[in-house]
Amino acid sequence: MKTQMLVPLHTYPMPDENGIALHAAAVARHLDADVHALVLKVSIPRVSSALGNMLIDVPAMIGDAKEKCRLRGEELVQAMRDETGPSGISLRTTEIECLPAAFGDAVAGHGRYHDLVMVGLESKNDPLQATAEAAIFGSGRPTLLVPEEMPVATFGHVMIGWDGSSVAARAVADARDFLRRARIITIASVTDEKSLPEEDPGSRLAEYLARHEIQTTVVRVQSQGRPIAQALQEHAQEVGADMLVMGAFGHSRMRDFVLGGATSGILRQLQLPVLLSR
C-alpha cells in the first residue's frame, strides 16, 4: 500500500515558491508515495460600506486578490505536475477556499486522512509557519518540514534526535519508511539540556533498531547553551545528515520549541528537512 502524502499549496498572502514541487516530488519518489496537493485559496467576506466604496473600490480589491490566488494556484499545480509527471507519481489536487486564519485548521483536518503531511517553509513567511504549526499540533500525523529555498535532499543519511521519551519513540515509528531506505542513521542525544530517563538511551534505541536490521551510530551532543533545535540541526549538518527526526514534548513545551523566538526555533530557522511527530 502506497504512502499517501498531503502537500498544502498556499496562494495568499505569501504563497509557496515553485520549489515546493521539487521537494514534494523528491519525497514521493523516495517513499514511492501518492501526492495530494491541497490548494489553499483565500475567502474574503464582502463588507458593505457606502463610505468605504466611495473611497476605495472594495469589490474590485477582493476580485483582484482572488484572481491572483487563482493564477498562483494554477502555477503551483502546474509546477507539481511538471515534477511528478515524468516520474509517474500519482498526483491529485483539491482546491479549498477559506479565511487565511483557517488555512492551518484546514490542512490539519485533511492531514488526518493521509500518512504524511509535507509543509514547505521559507524564512520570514509567517503564513507557512502557522500552517506547519497547525499540522504538527492538529493533524495527528507526522509532519515533514522542508526548506523551499534549499536544494532537494536525498534522505540517504537520517539523524534521530533521541531523548528516550514516548514522543520520540512515536517519531521513530513514524519515520520507519525513511529509516528503512537510509544508508546511514545517526542517533543523537543532547546530554546537557535536560535530565535523560537513563544513562545511555541512544544505545538502547540502537539495539532496538538492530533487531529490525537497521544499523545505526550513536553520538552525544552538547548544546552549550544553544536551543535544542539549533543544536540538533547544526550537528545534523556537521555529520552530513539529510534529514532530522524528532518528537514533540507536549503542547506547551512543543509550542515553545516550534515557535521559538526571533532568533531561534525550528520553524524560523529550518536548516534541513525535519520530521516532527506529536
Accessible surface in RSA format (square Angstrom, percent):
REM  Atomic radii and reference values for relative SASA: ProtOr
REM  Chains: A
REM  Algorithm: Lee & Richards
REM  Probe-radius: 1.40
REM  Slices: 20
REM RES _ NUM      All-atoms   Total-Side   Main-Chain    Non-polar    All polar
REM                ABS   REL    ABS   REL    ABS   REL    ABS   REL    ABS   REL
RES MET A   1   237.45 123.0 146.68  97.1  90.78 216.1 120.75 102.7 116.71 154.6
RES LYS A   2    89.39  43.6  79.18  48.6  10.20  24.3  52.61  47.4  36.78  39.2
RES THR A   3    20.23  14.4  16.04  16.3   4.20  10.0   8.31  11.2  11.92  18.0
RES GLN A   4    60.25  33.7  60.16  44.0   0.09   0.2  29.97  63.8  30.28  23.0
RES MET A   5     0.49   0.3   0.00   0.0   0.49   1.2   0.00   0.0   0.49   0.6
RES LEU A   6     0.00   0.0   0.00   0.0   0.00   0.0   0.00   0.0   0.00   0.0
RES VAL A   7     0.00   0.0   0.00   0.0   0.00   0.0   0.00   0.0   0.00   0.0
RES PRO A   8     0.94   0.7   0.10   0.1   0.84   3.1   0.10   0.1   0.84   5.2
RES LEU A   9     0.00   0.0   0.00   0.0   0.00   0.0   0.00   0.0   0.00   0.0
RES HIS A  10     1.13   0.6   1.13   0.8   0.00   0.0   1.03   1.1   0.10   0.1
RES THR A  11     7.88   5.6   0.00   0.0   7.88  18.8   0.00   0.0   7.88  11.9
RES TYR A  12    68.03  31.8  67.52  38.4   0.51   1.3  29.76  22.4  38.27  47.2
RES PRO A  13    71.55  52.1  46.86  42.7  24.69  89.7  47.79  39.5  23.76 147.6
RES MET A  14    83.62  43.3  81.14  53.7   2.48   5.9  61.63  52.4  21.99  29.1
RES PRO A  15    43.83  31.9  40.33  36.8   3.49  12.7  40.33  33.3   3.49  21.7
RES ASP A  16     1.36   1.0   0.69   0.7   0.67   1.6   0.00   0.0   1.36   1.4
RES GLU A  17    92.56  53.1  92.56  70.0   0.00   0.0  23.75  45.9  68.82  56.2
RES ASN A  18    74.63  51.5  69.88  67.5   4.75  11.4  25.18  60.6  49.45  47.8
RES GLY A  19    15.62  19.3   0.00   N/A  15.62  19.3  11.03  30.3   4.58  10.3
RES ILE A  20     0.32   0.2   0.32   0.2   0.00   0.0   0.32   0.2   0.00   0.0
RES ALA A  21     0.52   0.5   0.52   0.8   0.00   0.0   0.52   0.7   0.00   0.0
RES LEU A  22    85.21  47.5  83.52  59.7   1.70   4.3  84.00  59.0   1.21   3.3
RES HIS A  23     6.15   3.4   5.62   3.9   0.53   1.3   1.38   1.4   4.77   5.5
RES ALA A  24     0.00   0.0   0.00   0.0   0.00   0.0   0.00   0.0   0.00   0.0
RES ALA A  25     0.18   0.2   0.18   0.3   0.00   0.0   0.18   0.3   0.00   0.0
RES ALA A  26    10.74   9.9   5.80   8.9   4.94  11.2   7.07  10.0   3.67   9.7
RES VAL A  27     0.97   0.6   0.97   0.9   0.00   0.0   0.97   0.8   0.00   0.0
RES ALA A  28     0.55   0.5   0.00   0.0   0.55   1.3   0.00   0.0   0.55   1.5
RES ARG A  29   123.87  52.0  97.27  49.6  26.60  63.3  48.16  65.8  75.71  45.9
RES HIS A  30    41.57  22.7  26.97  18.7  14.60  37.3  21.58  22.2  19.99  23.3
RES LEU A  31     8.72   4.9   3.88   2.8   4.84  12.2   3.88   2.7   4.84  13.0
RES ASP A  32    79.50  55.7  74.62  74.3   4.88  11.5  26.00  61.2  53.50  53.4
RES ALA A  33     2.98   2.7   0.00   0.0   2.98   6.8   0.00   0.0   2.98   7.9
RES ASP A  34    30.68  21.5  29.96  29.8   0.71   1.7   7.20  17.0  23.48  23.4
RES VAL A  35     2.40   1.6   0.00   0.0   2.40   5.8   0.88   0.8   1.52   4.1
RES HIS A  36     9.68   5.3   9.36   6.5   0.32   0.8   9.36   9.6   0.32   0.4
RES ALA A  37     0.00   0.0   0.00   0.0   0.00   0.0   0.00   0.0   0.00   0.0
RES LEU A  38     0.00   0.0   0.00   0.0   0.00   0.0   0.00   0.0   0.00   0.0
RES VAL A  39     0.00   0.0   0.00   0.0   0.00   0.0   0.00   0.0   0.00   0.0
RES LEU A  40     0.00   0.0   0.00   0.0   0.00   0.0   0.00   0.0   0.00   0.0
RES LYS A  41    31.34  15.3  31.34  19.2   0.00   0.0  16.25  14.6  15.09  16.1
RES VAL A  42     2.07   1.4   0.68   0.6   1.39   3.4   0.68   0.6   1.39   3.8
RES SER A  43    33.23  28.1  32.81  43.8   0.42   1.0   4.27   9.1  28.96  40.6
RES ILE A  44    45.87  26.1  39.34  29.3   6.52  15.7  39.87  28.7   6.00  16.3
RES PRO A  45    85.54  62.3  71.43  65.1  14.11  51.3  82.39  68.0   3.15  19.6
RES ARG A  46   168.33  70.7 139.09  70.9  29.24  69.6  64.92  88.7 103.41  62.7
RES VAL A  47   102.51  67.5  93.92  85.0   8.59  20.7  96.90  84.2   5.61  15.2
RES SER A  48   115.56  97.6  81.29 108.5  34.27  78.9  49.03 104.4  66.53  93.2
RES SER A  49    43.72  36.9  36.54  48.8   7.19  16.6  27.15  57.8  16.57  23.2
RES ALA A  50    82.69  76.0  64.90 100.1  17.79  40.5  72.25 101.8  10.43  27.6
RES LEU A  51   117.42  65.4 113.57  81.3   3.85   9.7 114.66  80.5   2.76   7.4
RES GLY A  52    18.08  22.3   0.00   N/A  18.08  22.3  17.50  48.0   0.57   1.3
RES ASN A  53    70.15  48.4  52.10  50.3  18.05  43.5  21.29  51.2  48.87  47.2
RES MET A  54   155.91  80.7 118.92  78.7  36.99  88.1 101.10  86.0  54.81  72.6
RES LEU A  55   134.48  74.9 104.39  74.7  30.08  75.6 107.18  75.3  27.30  73.5
RES ILE A  56    94.04  53.5  86.80  64.7   7.24  17.5  94.04  67.7   0.00   0.0
RES ASP A  57    85.62  60.0  76.76  76.4   8.86  21.0  31.85  75.0  53.77  53.6
RES VAL A  58    33.58  22.1  33.58  30.4   0.00   0.0  33.58  29.2   0.00   0.0
RES PRO A  59    60.44  44.0  55.59  50.7   4.85  17.6  55.84  46.1   4.60  28.6
RES ALA A  60    55.63  51.2  37.59  58.0  18.05  41.1  49.61  69.9   6.03  16.0
RES MET A  61   114.20  59.1 104.64  69.3   9.56  22.8 103.36  87.9  10.84  14.4
RES ILE A  62    10.19   5.8   9.27   6.9   0.92   2.2  10.15   7.3   0.04   0.1
RES GLY A  63    35.87  44.2   0.00   N/A  35.87  44.2  30.43  83.5   5.45  12.2
RES ASP A  64    73.80  51.7  67.33  67.0   6.47  15.3  22.21  52.3  51.59  51.5
RES ALA A  65    17.34  15.9  13.81  21.3   3.53   8.0  17.10  24.1   0.24   0.6
RES LYS A  66    77.31  37.7  72.26  44.3   5.06  12.0  38.01  34.2  39.30  41.9
RES GLU A  67    72.84  41.8  69.87  52.9   2.97   7.1  38.59  74.6  34.25  28.0
RES LYS A  68   130.65  63.7 126.04  77.3   4.61  11.0  78.11  70.3  52.55  56.0
RES CYS A  69     1.94   1.5   1.92   2.1   0.02   0.0   1.49   3.8   0.45   0.5
RES ARG A  70    91.77  38.5  91.70  46.7   0.07   0.2  46.37  63.4  45.40  27.5
RES LEU A  71    78.84  43.9  78.64  56.3   0.20   0.5  78.64  55.2   0.20   0.5
RES ARG A  72    41.47  17.4  40.22  20.5   1.25   3.0  23.12  31.6  18.35  11.1
RES GLY A  73     2.10   2.6   0.00   N/A   2.10   2.6   2.10   5.8   0.00   0.0
RES GLU A  74    89.83  51.6  79.76  60.3  10.07  24.0  40.53  78.4  49.29  40.2
RES GLU A  75    91.32  52.4  84.17  63.7   7.15  17.0  36.48  70.6  54.85  44.8
RES LEU A  76     0.14   0.1   0.00   0.0   0.14   0.4   0.00   0.0   0.14   0.4
RES VAL A  77    12.23   8.0  12.23  11.1   0.00   0.0  12.23  10.6   0.00   0.0
RES GLN A  78    85.75  48.0  85.70  62.6   0.06   0.1  39.18  83.4  46.57  35.3
RES ALA A  79    14.18  13.0   9.15  14.1   5.02  11.4  13.67  19.3   0.50   1.3
RES MET A  80     0.00   0.0   0.00   0.0   0.00   0.0   0.00   0.0   0.00   0.0
RES ARG A  81   127.00  53.3 120.91  61.6   6.09  14.5  35.47  48.5  91.53  55.5
RES ASP A  82    82.08  57.5  66.46  66.2  15.61  36.9  27.30  64.2  54.78  54.6
RES GLU A  83    54.71  31.4  51.02  38.6   3.70   8.8   3.12   6.0  51.59  42.1
RES THR A  84     1.84   1.3   1.84   1.9   0.00   0.0   0.00   0.0   1.84   2.8
RES GLY A  85    45.37  56.0   0.00   N/A  45.37  56.0  30.57  83.9  14.80  33.1
RES PRO A  86   116.91  85.2  71.64  65.3  45.28 164.6  84.89  70.1  32.02 199.0
RES SER A  87    52.00  43.9  15.24  20.3  36.76  84.7  14.94  31.8  37.06  51.9
RES GLY A  88    63.52  78.3   0.00   N/A  63.52  78.3  36.93 101.3  26.59  59.6
RES ILE A  89    20.59  11.7   7.51   5.6  13.08  31.5  10.82   7.8   9.78  26.5
RES SER A  90    61.01  51.6  51.03  68.1   9.99  23.0  30.17  64.2  30.85  43.2
RES LEU A  91    42.06  23.4  10.07   7.2  31.99  80.4  10.10   7.1  31.96  86.0
RES ARG A  92   131.28  55.1 125.51  64.0   5.77  13.7  64.63  88.3  66.65  40.4
RES THR A  93    55.55  39.5  28.20  28.6  27.35  65.2   4.03   5.4  51.51  77.9
RES THR A  94    45.51  32.4  40.26  40.8   5.25  12.5  34.07  45.8  11.44  17.3
RES GLU A  95   103.57  59.5  77.31  58.5  26.26  62.5  24.54  47.5  79.03  64.5
RES ILE A  96    36.86  21.0  29.38  21.9   7.48  18.0  36.86  26.5   0.00   0.0
RES GLU A  97    99.10  56.9  69.40  52.5  29.70  70.7  22.61  43.7  76.49  62.4
RES CYS A  98    25.11  19.0  20.94  23.4   4.18   9.8  24.99  63.3   0.12   0.1
RES LEU A  99    90.34  50.3  88.56  63.4   1.78   4.5  88.56  62.2   1.78   4.8
RES PRO A 100    53.05  38.7  42.03  38.3  11.01  40.0  42.50  35.1  10.54  65.5
RES ALA A 101   100.70  92.6  62.37  96.2  38.33  87.2  75.61 106.5  25.09  66.5
RES ALA A 102    36.32  33.4  34.42  53.1   1.90   4.3  35.98  50.7   0.34   0.9
RES PHE A 103     5.92   3.0   5.92   3.7   0.00   0.0   5.92   3.6   0.00   0.0
RES GLY A 104     9.58  11.8   0.00   N/A   9.58  11.8   5.58  15.3   3.99   8.9
RES ASP A 105   106.82  74.8  96.82  96.4  10.01  23.7  28.15  66.2  78.68  78.5
RES ALA A 106    22.35  20.5  11.00  17.0  11.35  25.8  21.77  30.7   0.58   1.5
RES VAL A 107     0.00   0.0   0.00   0.0   0.00   0.0   0.00   0.0   0.00   0.0
RES ALA A 108     3.97   3.6   3.97   6.1   0.00   0.0   3.97   5.6   0.00   0.0
RES GLY A 109    21.79  26.9   0.00   N/A  21.79  26.9  20.06  55.1   1.72   3.9
RES HIS A 110    58.10  31.8  54.49  37.9   3.61   9.2  39.82  41.0  18.28  21.3
RES GLY A 111     0.00   0.0   0.00   N/A   0.00   0.0   0.00   0.0   0.00   0.0
RES ARG A 112   122.89  51.6 116.00  59.1   6.89  16.4  39.08  53.4  83.81  50.8
RES TYR A 113   180.60  84.3 154.68  88.0  25.92  67.4 114.91  86.4  65.70  81.0
RES HIS A 114     9.54   5.2   5.80   4.0   3.74   9.6   9.27   9.6   0.27   0.3
RES ASP A 115    67.11  47.0  57.74  57.5   9.37  22.2  19.48  45.9  47.63  47.5
RES LEU A 116     7.21   4.0   7.21   5.2   0.00   0.0   7.21   5.1   0.00   0.0
RES VAL A 117     0.00   0.0   0.00   0.0   0.00   0.0   0.00   0.0   0.00   0.0
RES MET A 118     0.00   0.0   0.00   0.0   0.00   0.0   0.00   0.0   0.00   0.0
RES VAL A 119     0.64   0.4   0.64   0.6   0.00   0.0   0.64   0.6   0.00   0.0
RES GLY A 120     1.11   1.4   0.00   N/A   1.11   1.4   0.00   0.0   1.11   2.5
RES LEU A 121     4.07   2.3   2.51   1.8   1.55   3.9   2.58   1.8   1.49   4.0
RES GLU A 122    20.61  11.8  16.81  12.7   3.80   9.0   4.00   7.7  16.61  13.6
RES SER A 123    67.91  57.4  50.67  67.6  17.24  39.7  34.00  72.4  33.91  47.5
RES LYS A 124   179.81  87.7 161.09  98.8  18.71  44.6 110.00  99.0  69.81  74.4
RES ASN A 125     2.76   1.9   2.76   2.7   0.00   0.0   0.81   2.0   1.95   1.9
RES ASP A 126    82.73  57.9  79.53  79.2   3.20   7.6  30.45  71.7  52.27  52.1
RES PRO A 127    28.93  21.1  19.81  18.1   9.12  33.2  27.13  22.4   1.80  11.2
RES LEU A 128     0.04   0.0   0.04   0.0   0.00   0.0   0.04   0.0   0.00   0.0
RES GLN A 129     9.05   5.1   9.00   6.6   0.05   0.1   5.48  11.7   3.57   2.7
RES ALA A 130    57.67  53.0  49.95  77.1   7.73  17.6  53.23  75.0   4.44  11.8
RES THR A 131     1.78   1.3   1.61   1.6   0.18   0.4   0.03   0.0   1.75   2.7
RES ALA A 132     0.00   0.0   0.00   0.0   0.00   0.0   0.00   0.0   0.00   0.0
RES GLU A 133    19.88  11.4  19.88  15.0   0.00   0.0   4.91   9.5  14.97  12.2
RES ALA A 134    22.05  20.3  13.13  20.3   8.92  20.3  21.27  30.0   0.78   2.1
RES ALA A 135     0.00   0.0   0.00   0.0   0.00   0.0   0.00   0.0   0.00   0.0
RES ILE A 136     4.61   2.6   0.28   0.2   4.33  10.4   1.22   0.9   3.39   9.2
RES PHE A 137    32.99  16.5  17.35  10.7  15.64  40.7  17.35  10.5  15.64  44.8
RES GLY A 138    26.34  32.5   0.00   N/A  26.34  32.5  20.10  55.1   6.25  14.0
RES SER A 139     1.94   1.6   0.00   0.0   1.94   4.5   0.12   0.3   1.82   2.5
RES GLY A 140    67.91  83.7   0.00   N/A  67.91  83.7  39.75 109.1  28.16  63.1
RES ARG A 141    97.50  40.9  90.83  46.3   6.67  15.9   5.64   7.7  91.86  55.7
RES PRO A 142    11.96   8.7  11.82  10.8   0.14   0.5  11.82   9.8   0.14   0.9
RES THR A 143     0.00   0.0   0.00   0.0   0.00   0.0   0.00   0.0   0.00   0.0
RES LEU A 144     0.00   0.0   0.00   0.0   0.00   0.0   0.00   0.0   0.00   0.0
RES LEU A 145     0.00   0.0   0.00   0.0   0.00   0.0   0.00   0.0   0.00   0.0
RES VAL A 146     0.62   0.4   0.62   0.6   0.00   0.0   0.62   0.5   0.00   0.0
RES PRO A 147     7.86   5.7   7.59   6.9   0.27   1.0   7.86   6.5   0.00   0.0
RES GLU A 148    11.67   6.7   0.21   0.2  11.45  27.3   0.32   0.6  11.35   9.3
RES GLU A 149   114.92  66.0  76.05  57.5  38.87  92.5  41.56  80.4  73.37  59.9
RES MET A 150    75.33  39.0  67.79  44.9   7.54  17.9  59.71  50.8  15.62  20.7
RES PRO A 151   124.47  90.7 101.57  92.6  22.90  83.3 113.57  93.8  10.90  67.8
RES VAL A 152    56.49  37.2  34.61  31.3  21.87  52.7  34.61  30.1  21.87  59.3
RES ALA A 153    17.41  16.0   5.03   7.8  12.37  28.1  12.11  17.1   5.30  14.0
RES THR A 154    95.28  67.8  78.08  79.2  17.20  41.0  77.97 104.7  17.31  26.2
RES PHE A 155     4.13   2.1   4.13   2.6   0.00   0.0   4.13   2.5   0.00   0.0
RES GLY A 156     2.98   3.7   0.00   N/A   2.98   3.7   2.98   8.2   0.00   0.0
RES HIS A 157    14.75   8.1  14.75  10.2   0.00   0.0  11.49  11.8   3.26   3.8
RES VAL A 158     0.00   0.0   0.00   0.0   0.00   0.0   0.00   0.0   0.00   0.0
RES MET A 159     0.00   0.0   0.00   0.0   0.00   0.0   0.00   0.0   0.00   0.0
RES ILE A 160     1.34   0.8   1.34   1.0   0.00   0.0   1.34   1.0   0.00   0.0
RES GLY A 161     8.83  10.9   0.00   N/A   8.83  10.9   2.47   6.8   6.35  14.2
RES TRP A 162    26.47  10.6  22.07  10.7   4.40  10.3  22.11  11.8   4.35   7.1
RES ASP A 163    13.17   9.2  11.22  11.2   1.95   4.6  11.22  26.4   1.95   1.9
RES GLY A 164    26.91  33.2   0.00   N/A  26.91  33.2   1.77   4.9  25.14  56.3
RES SER A 165    33.09  28.0  23.69  31.6   9.40  21.6  32.15  68.5   0.94   1.3
RES SER A 166    94.26  79.7  74.90 100.0  19.36  44.6  54.62 116.3  39.64  55.5
RES VAL A 167    35.12  23.1  34.41  31.2   0.70   1.7  35.12  30.5   0.00   0.0
RES ALA A 168     4.14   3.8   3.17   4.9   0.97   2.2   3.63   5.1   0.51   1.3
RES ALA A 169    47.26  43.5  40.65  62.7   6.61  15.0  42.22  59.5   5.04  13.3
RES ARG A 170   113.41  47.6 108.59  55.4   4.81  11.5  42.55  58.2  70.86  42.9
RES ALA A 171     0.93   0.9   0.93   1.4   0.00   0.0   0.93   1.3   0.00   0.0
RES VAL A 172     7.88   5.2   7.22   6.5   0.66   1.6   7.22   6.3   0.66   1.8
RES ALA A 173    37.87  34.8  30.13  46.5   7.74  17.6  37.66  53.0   0.22   0.6
RES ASP A 174    35.61  24.9  17.60  17.5  18.01  42.6   2.08   4.9  33.53  33.4
RES ALA A 175     0.00   0.0   0.00   0.0   0.00   0.0   0.00   0.0   0.00   0.0
RES ARG A 176   114.85  48.2 114.79  58.5   0.05   0.1  30.30  41.4  84.55  51.2
RES ASP A 177    45.33  31.8  45.23  45.0   0.11   0.3   5.44  12.8  39.89  39.8
RES PHE A 178     4.74   2.4   4.74   2.9   0.00   0.0   4.74   2.9   0.00   0.0
RES LEU A 179     4.04   2.3   1.65   1.2   2.39   6.0   1.65   1.2   2.39   6.4
RES ARG A 180   155.65  65.4 122.59  62.5  33.06  78.7  43.86  59.9 111.79  67.8
RES ARG A 181   102.60  43.1  77.81  39.7  24.79  59.0  32.26  44.1  70.34  42.6
RES ALA A 182    18.55  17.1   0.00   0.0  18.55  42.2   0.00   0.0  18.55  49.1
RES ARG A 183   187.50  78.7 148.99  76.0  38.50  91.7  75.70 103.5 111.80  67.8
RES ILE A 184    86.16  49.0  82.67  61.6   3.48   8.4  86.16  62.0   0.00   0.0
RES ILE A 185     5.99   3.4   3.84   2.9   2.15   5.2   3.84   2.8   2.15   5.8
RES THR A 186     6.96   5.0   6.96   7.1   0.00   0.0   1.46   2.0   5.51   8.3
RES ILE A 187     0.00   0.0   0.00   0.0   0.00   0.0   0.00   0.0   0.00   0.0
RES ALA A 188     0.36   0.3   0.00   0.0   0.36   0.8   0.00   0.0   0.36   1.0
RES SER A 189     4.62   3.9   4.46   6.0   0.15   0.4   4.52   9.6   0.10   0.1
RES VAL A 190     8.91   5.9   2.53   2.3   6.38  15.4   2.53   2.2   6.38  17.3
RES THR A 191    40.20  28.6  17.42  17.7  22.78  54.3  15.62  21.0  24.57  37.1
RES ASP A 192    69.81  48.9  33.97  33.8  35.84  84.7  32.98  77.6  36.83  36.7
RES GLU A 193    64.57  37.1  36.31  27.5  28.26  67.3  17.56  34.0  47.01  38.4
RES LYS A 194    59.51  29.0  40.21  24.7  19.30  46.0  45.26  40.7  14.25  15.2
RES SER A 195   111.59  94.3  81.33 108.5  30.26  69.7  48.36 103.0  63.22  88.6
RES LEU A 196    38.14  21.2  13.55   9.7  24.59  61.8  13.78   9.7  24.36  65.6
RES PRO A 197    92.60  67.5  47.54  43.3  45.06 163.8  61.79  51.0  30.81 191.5
RES GLU A 198    62.98  36.2  49.64  37.6  13.34  31.8  32.94  63.7  30.04  24.5
RES GLU A 199   154.60  88.8 129.97  98.3  24.63  58.6  55.51 107.4  99.09  80.9
RES ASP A 200    52.85  37.0  47.65  47.4   5.20  12.3  19.32  45.5  33.52  33.4
RES PRO A 201     3.19   2.3   2.58   2.4   0.62   2.2   2.74   2.3   0.46   2.8
RES GLY A 202     0.80   1.0   0.00   N/A   0.80   1.0   0.36   1.0   0.44   1.0
RES SER A 203    38.21  32.3  37.03  49.4   1.17   2.7  22.83  48.6  15.38  21.5
RES ARG A 204   154.72  65.0 148.88  75.9   5.84  13.9  38.83  53.1 115.89  70.2
RES LEU A 205     9.85   5.5   5.96   4.3   3.88   9.8   9.12   6.4   0.73   2.0
RES ALA A 206    18.59  17.1  16.32  25.2   2.28   5.2  16.66  23.5   1.94   5.1
RES GLU A 207   104.49  60.0  98.47  74.5   6.02  14.3  38.66  74.8  65.83  53.7
RES TYR A 208    95.14  44.4  95.14  54.1   0.00   0.0  57.33  43.1  37.81  46.6
RES LEU A 209     5.09   2.8   5.09   3.6   0.00   0.0   5.09   3.6   0.00   0.0
RES ALA A 210    42.48  39.1  31.07  47.9  11.41  25.9  31.38  44.2  11.10  29.4
RES ARG A 211   176.94  74.3 141.36  72.1  35.57  84.7  76.15 104.1 100.78  61.1
RES HIS A 212   103.92  56.8  83.19  57.8  20.73  53.0  58.73  60.5  45.20  52.6
RES GLU A 213   157.01  90.1 131.96  99.8  25.05  59.6  46.06  89.1 110.95  90.6
RES ILE A 214    20.44  11.6  16.84  12.5   3.60   8.7  20.29  14.6   0.15   0.4
RES GLN A 215   131.41  73.5 116.66  85.3  14.75  35.1  64.08 136.4  67.33  51.1
RES THR A 216    34.00  24.2   0.88   0.9  33.11  78.9   3.54   4.7  30.46  46.0
RES THR A 217    78.22  55.6  74.37  75.4   3.85   9.2  47.37  63.6  30.85  46.6
RES VAL A 218    50.45  33.2  25.27  22.9  25.18  60.7  25.27  22.0  25.18  68.3
RES VAL A 219    38.01  25.0  32.35  29.3   5.67  13.7  37.92  33.0   0.09   0.2
RES ARG A 220   135.14  56.7 108.08  55.1  27.05  64.4  42.76  58.4  92.38  56.0
RES VAL A 221     6.85   4.5   4.17   3.8   2.68   6.5   6.85   5.9   0.00   0.0
RES GLN A 222    88.56  49.5  81.65  59.7   6.91  16.5  38.80  82.6  49.76  37.7
RES SER A 223     5.87   5.0   5.87   7.8   0.00   0.0   0.00   0.0   5.87   8.2
RES GLN A 224   145.82  81.5 111.37  81.4  34.45  82.0  40.47  86.1 105.35  79.9
RES GLY A 225    79.01  97.4   0.00   N/A  79.01  97.4  42.13 115.6  36.88  82.6
RES ARG A 226    62.71  26.3  54.68  27.9   8.03  19.1  33.68  46.0  29.03  17.6
RES PRO A 227    57.24  41.7  44.80  40.8  12.44  45.2  56.78  46.9   0.45   2.8
RES ILE A 228    25.17  14.3  21.82  16.3   3.35   8.1  21.82  15.7   3.35   9.1
RES ALA A 229     2.58   2.4   2.42   3.7   0.16   0.4   2.42   3.4   0.16   0.4
RES GLN A 230    46.26  25.9  44.31  32.4   1.95   4.6   5.16  11.0  41.10  31.2
RES ALA A 231     0.02   0.0   0.00   0.0   0.02   0.0   0.00   0.0   0.02   0.1
RES LEU A 232     3.98   2.2   3.98   2.8   0.00   0.0   3.98   2.8   0.00   0.0
RES GLN A 233     1.90   1.1   1.90   1.4   0.00   0.0   0.00   0.0   1.90   1.4
RES GLU A 234    49.90  28.6  48.34  36.6   1.56   3.7  16.91  32.7  32.99  26.9
RES HIS A 235    32.02  17.5  31.39  21.8   0.63   1.6  25.40  26.2   6.63   7.7
RES ALA A 236     0.00   0.0   0.00   0.0   0.00   0.0   0.00   0.0   0.00   0.0
RES GLN A 237    90.92  50.8  70.67  51.6  20.26  48.2  26.72  56.9  64.20  48.7
RES GLU A 238   132.63  76.1  92.68  70.1  39.95  95.1  48.02  92.9  84.62  69.1
RES VAL A 239    55.43  36.5  30.85  27.9  24.58  59.2  39.64  34.4  15.79  42.8
RES GLY A 240    46.59  57.5   0.00   N/A  46.59  57.5  32.78  90.0  13.81  30.9
RES ALA A 241    11.23  10.3   0.00   0.0  11.23  25.5   0.00   0.0  11.23  29.7
RES ASP A 242    33.86  23.7  28.43  28.3   5.43  12.8   5.16  12.1  28.71  28.6
RES MET A 243     0.00   0.0   0.00   0.0   0.00   0.0   0.00   0.0   0.00   0.0
RES LEU A 244     0.00   0.0   0.00   0.0   0.00   0.0   0.00   0.0   0.00   0.0
RES VAL A 245     0.07   0.0   0.00   0.0   0.07   0.2   0.00   0.0   0.07   0.2
RES MET A 246     4.00   2.1   3.45   2.3   0.56   1.3   4.00   3.4   0.00   0.0
RES GLY A 247     2.67   3.3   0.00   N/A   2.67   3.3   0.50   1.4   2.17   4.9
RES ALA A 248     0.00   0.0   0.00   0.0   0.00   0.0   0.00   0.0   0.00   0.0
RES PHE A 249    42.33  21.2  16.75  10.4  25.58  66.6  21.11  12.8  21.22  60.7
RES GLY A 250    33.07  40.8   0.00   N/A  33.07  40.8  32.29  88.6   0.78   1.7
RES HIS A 251    87.06  47.6  81.03  56.3   6.03  15.4  54.54  56.2  32.52  37.8
RES SER A 252    93.13  78.7  80.17 107.0  12.96  29.9  51.71 110.1  41.42  58.0
RES ARG A 253    96.65  40.6  90.05  45.9   6.60  15.7  46.39  63.4  50.27  30.5
RES MET A 254     0.00   0.0   0.00   0.0   0.00   0.0   0.00   0.0   0.00   0.0
RES ARG A 255   104.57  43.9 104.49  53.3   0.09   0.2  28.01  38.3  76.57  46.4
RES ASP A 256   102.12  71.5  93.18  92.7   8.94  21.1  25.63  60.3  76.49  76.3
RES PHE A 257    19.47   9.7  10.17   6.3   9.29  24.2  18.11  11.0   1.35   3.9
RES VAL A 258     0.00   0.0   0.00   0.0   0.00   0.0   0.00   0.0   0.00   0.0
RES LEU A 259    56.75  31.6  55.59  39.8   1.16   2.9  55.85  39.2   0.90   2.4
RES GLY A 260    33.13  40.9   0.00   N/A  33.13  40.9  11.12  30.5  22.01  49.3
RES GLY A 261    35.33  43.6   0.00   N/A  35.33  43.6  33.45  91.8   1.89   4.2
RES ALA A 262   101.37  93.2  61.53  94.9  39.84  90.6  68.41  96.3  32.96  87.3
RES THR A 263   107.39  76.4  99.21 100.6   8.18  19.5  70.51  94.7  36.88  55.8
RES SER A 264    21.93  18.5  21.89  29.2   0.04   0.1   4.97  10.6  16.96  23.8
RES GLY A 265     6.30   7.8   0.00   N/A   6.30   7.8   3.54   9.7   2.75   6.2
RES ILE A 266     0.03   0.0   0.00   0.0   0.03   0.1   0.03   0.0   0.00   0.0
RES LEU A 267     3.91   2.2   0.68   0.5   3.23   8.1   0.68   0.5   3.23   8.7
RES ARG A 268    98.80  41.5  82.52  42.1  16.29  38.8  14.99  20.5  83.82  50.8
RES GLN A 269    65.53  36.6  57.04  41.7   8.50  20.2  28.01  59.6  37.53  28.5
RES LEU A 270    17.13   9.5   4.24   3.0  12.88  32.4   4.24   3.0  12.88  34.7
RES GLN A 271    38.46  21.5  34.14  25.0   4.32  10.3  17.19  36.6  21.27  16.1
RES LEU A 272    10.59   5.9   8.77   6.3   1.82   4.6  10.59   7.4   0.00   0.0
RES PRO A 273     9.64   7.0   9.64   8.8   0.00   0.0   9.64   8.0   0.00   0.0
RES VAL A 274     0.00   0.0   0.00   0.0   0.00   0.0   0.00   0.0   0.00   0.0
RES LEU A 275     0.33   0.2   0.33   0.2   0.00   0.0   0.33   0.2   0.00   0.0
RES LEU A 276     0.68   0.4   0.00   0.0   0.68   1.7   0.00   0.0   0.68   1.8
RES SER A 277     1.47   1.2   0.72   1.0   0.75   1.7   1.47   3.1   0.00   0.0
RES ARG A 278   111.16  46.7  71.20  36.3  39.96  95.1  24.31  33.2  86.85  52.6
END  Absolute sums over single chains surface
CHAIN  1 A    12840.6      10051.9       2788.7       6853.5       5987.1
END  Absolute sums over all chains
TOTAL         12840.6      10051.9       2788.7       6853.5       5987.1
